C-alpha cells in the first residue's frame, strides 16, 4: 500500500514590508537561508507549548506494531491494510503522534498522516496536526507543511501562530525566503494577530537570508505595534551582525540591551566570541571575557 496517493496588528503585514521583501532578489543569500539554531540560541520555542510524548507511549504495543507495518509497506496486501486500519482506529491521539515521531524519514511520516486522514470513520485530533507540523518544520518539506495547515482550515481546527511559524521555518530551510515571508500574509487572511514568536521567526528567516537591514526594520515595526523584543530577538540580530563581519555593531547591541529592558545571556556573548575565534582574533575574545565577568 502506498501512503502517498486587529487593525493595528495588520500593519505588520500591510505597510509594504512584505512587498519590499518580495521585490528583493530571492536568490540573495540562498546559501545561508536554511533555518538553523546551532549554538546560537535562536530557537523559536520561547512561548510554544511543546507537546511531549512520553517514552512509554513510544513503546506501546500498538505503536510498535504500526511502525512494523509501515516498515514493510512495500509488501502490503489487503490483509495488511485492513490490519493497519483496525489498529489506527484503536490508537489514542498521543499514540498517533508517537507513530509520526518514530519515523526516521519525515516523508514516510507525512505519507502515513495523509493515509490516515483518508480512512473511513477516522479523523486526526488537533494535537496530531501540531505534531506533524513540528516534524515538518525540521525539514525542507514546505509544500507538505503548507498542505497540513490548509487541511486544518478545511477541518475547522483552530490554527495557532506557532503552526504558521512551522510552515515559515520549513520554507526557510528550503531556501524559499519569499514564500516564508508570505506566511505572514496567510496569517492576516486567517485573522490571526502576530505575536513575539511569529516576529522572532520572521527576523530569524531574514537574518539567515543575509537580509539584516530588513530584519532590523522588522524589529522596529514590531515594537511600534507593542510587541517588545526579547533576548531571542536580539541574539538573532547579533548573529546577523557577526555573519556580515560587523562584530563591533554586535557588541554595541549587546551593550544597549540592558537599557532596552533585556539583558544579554551567554548565547549573546558566545555568538560574538565564536566569530572572533573563527577569525583568530583571540585577544579580543579575552577582552570580551574580561569585560563580562568571565562569560
N, C-alpha and C positions, 0 to 999 in steps of 0.2 A: 504494500500500500504506500502510495506517495503522499506525504503530508502536504506537499506544496501545491496542490491544484489551487466711571465718574468724569466728567468733562475735563477737569484739570489733569487727571492722570492720562487722559487720551493724548495730551501734548507730547508725552514721551514718544508716541508713535507718529503724530501728525504734524510736527513742527518742521518737517523737512529733513530730519536726521536720517531716516531710513532711505529716502530718495538720494541723499548725499552718499550714503554707503553704496547704494546700487549703481550710482554713476561712476564709482571708482573702478579701477582695473581689477576685475575679480581674480585675476591670476596673481596679483601682488601678494607676496608673502606666502604663496601656497606651500612652499617647502616647510614652513613653520606653523601652518594654520591648524594642524591637528590638535585637538584638545588634550592637554596633559596636565597633571598636577604633581609630577615627580618632584619631590623635595622642595616644592615651592609653597606648600600650604594653601593652595588656591582651590581646595575642594569646595564644591558648590552645595554642601550639605548642612550649612550652619543652622537653617531653620526648617530642615526637612525631617519629617518624622520617618526615620528609617524603618523598614519592615524587616524584622529579624526572624528568620526561620531557624528553629532550634534543631540541634543535631539529631534528636530522636525522630523528628519529622523526616529528615533525610533518610533515616534508617528504617522508616516504616515499611512493612512488607508490601503494601500496595504501591508505594513509590518505587521500591526496588524492582518489583515485577514489571511495572510500566516502563521503567528505564531499560530493563532487559528486552522487552518487546521492541522498544524504539531502536535499540542497537541492532536487532536482526530484522528491521523493517523491509530490507530488500528481498527477504524470503517469505514475506507475508502471504497468507491466503485468506479466504473469507472467515475461516475459523479464528485466525489470529486477530483479524479486525474486529470480529464480534466480541472476542475476549477483551480487547482494548476498550471498546465502547462500554462494556459492562463495568470494567474497572474504573473508567473515567467517571461514571455516574455515582460510584461509591466514594469518590475522593472528596474530602473536605477542601475548601478553598486554599488553605495553607499547604496542603499536601500537593495540590496542583502547582503552587508556587515552588515547592521543593523539587518537583519534576523539572520545571523550567530551569531552575538554578543548578540542577545536577548535570545539565548538558554541557559538554566541553566545547561544542560547536553551537554558537548562538543562532546560526541559520536553522539548525535542527530544532532548537527551542522555539523559534518563530514558526516553523512549519507545524510543530505539534500544537502551538497556540491556535493557529488558523484551523487546523484539522478538528480540534476540539470544539471550536466555535460553530462548526458546521453540523455538529451532531444533534440528532433529534432529542428534544427534551433536555437539552443541556445549555446553560449559558454561564459564561465566566462571571465570577463575582468581581467587584471593583478592585479588590486587592490584587487580583491576578493581572489586570491591565497595568497596575502600577509597577508590579514586579517585572512584567515584560518590558515596559518602557525603561526601567532601570537597567535591565540587562542590555538593551539595545543602545543605551547611552554610552556604553563602554566599547561600542563597535562603530563601523562606518556604514551600518545598515540603516541609513537615514530614511530611505523610502519606506522601509518596514515600520520604522518608528512613527512616521507621519501617518501611515495607514492605521496603526493601532490607535493613535489619537483620534482619527476621524471615526473609527469604529466605536470608540467611547461615546462620541457625539450621537451617532445613529442609535446606540443602545440606551441613550438617555442617562448616561453615567456622568456625574459631576466631574469636571476636569479641574485640577488644581494648577497653580502656577508652576510647581515643580514638574508636572507632567509635560508642560510645554518646554521647560528647561531641558528635559531629557532629549527631546527632538532637536533642540538648538545645539546641544552638545554633540549629538550624532552627526548632524550636518557639518559641524566644525571639524570633527575627526575626519570626515570625508573630504575636507578642503573646500567646502561649498559655503563661503562666507555670506554671499548674498542670500542664499536660502536660509542660513542660520538666523540672520537678522530679520528676515521676513516672518519668522515665527512670532515676532512681536506684533506684527500686523494681524496674524491669526488670533492672537490673544485679544487684540482690540475688537475684532469682529465677534469674538465669543463673549465679549463683555466682561473680561477678566482684567482687573487692575494689576499693574506691575508691582512687585514688592522688591525687597532687598535681594532676595535670591535671584530673581529674574535680572535685575540690574547688574549684579556681580557676574552672572553668566554672560551677559552681553559684553561687559567690559573685558572679561577674560577672552572671549572669542575675538574681539578686536585686537587685543594685545598679542594673541598668538598669531594673528594675521599681519603683524608688524604695522598696525594702524593705531599707534599710540595717541596721536593727536585727536583722533575721533573718540578714542576711549576716554581721554581727558575731558572732552566736551560732553560726552555722555554722563560722566560723573558730575559735572557742573549742573546739568539739567535735572538729574535725579534729585539733587539737593534742593533745587528750586521747587520741586514737587513735594518736598518734605520727606524724601527717602534718604536718610543720612547714611553715609558710607561707614563701614566697619573695618576691622583690621584686614579682612579678606580682600576688600576693595583696594585698600592701599597696597597690600602685598602684590596684587595683580599689576598695579601701576609701577611699583618698584621693579618688578621683573621686566616690565616693558621698557623702562629706562635702561636697565642693565643690558637687555638684548640689543639696544641701539647704542651701546657703549657710552651711555650718558650717566655714569656712575655718580658724578657729582650731583646731578639732579635727583638721583635716587636717595643720596644721603641727605640732601636738603629736604626732601619729602619726609624722610624719617624724622628729622629734627622738628618738622612742623606738625607732625601727627598729634603730640600731646595738646597743642593749642587748639586742635580741631576736635578734642574730646575723645581721642582714640590713641592709646599708647601702642608703640611698636612691640612686636613679640620676637621670639627667637628667629622665626622664619624671615622676618623683615631684615634682620642683620645677616642671617645665613645666606640669603639671596645675594646681597652685596658682596659678602666675603667669598662666596663661590665664584662670582665674576672676577674678583681681584685675584684669587688663586689661579683661576684658569688663565689669566693674563700675566701671571708671575709677578704680581705687584704685592709681594709678601710684606714689605714694610708697611704698606697701607692697611693690610689686614691686621697687623699688630696695633696700628693706631686705632682702628675700629674697636678692637678688643679692649684696649686701654680706656677709650672714651666711654665705653658702655658696660663697665663692670665685669669684664671677662666673658661676655657673650661668646 
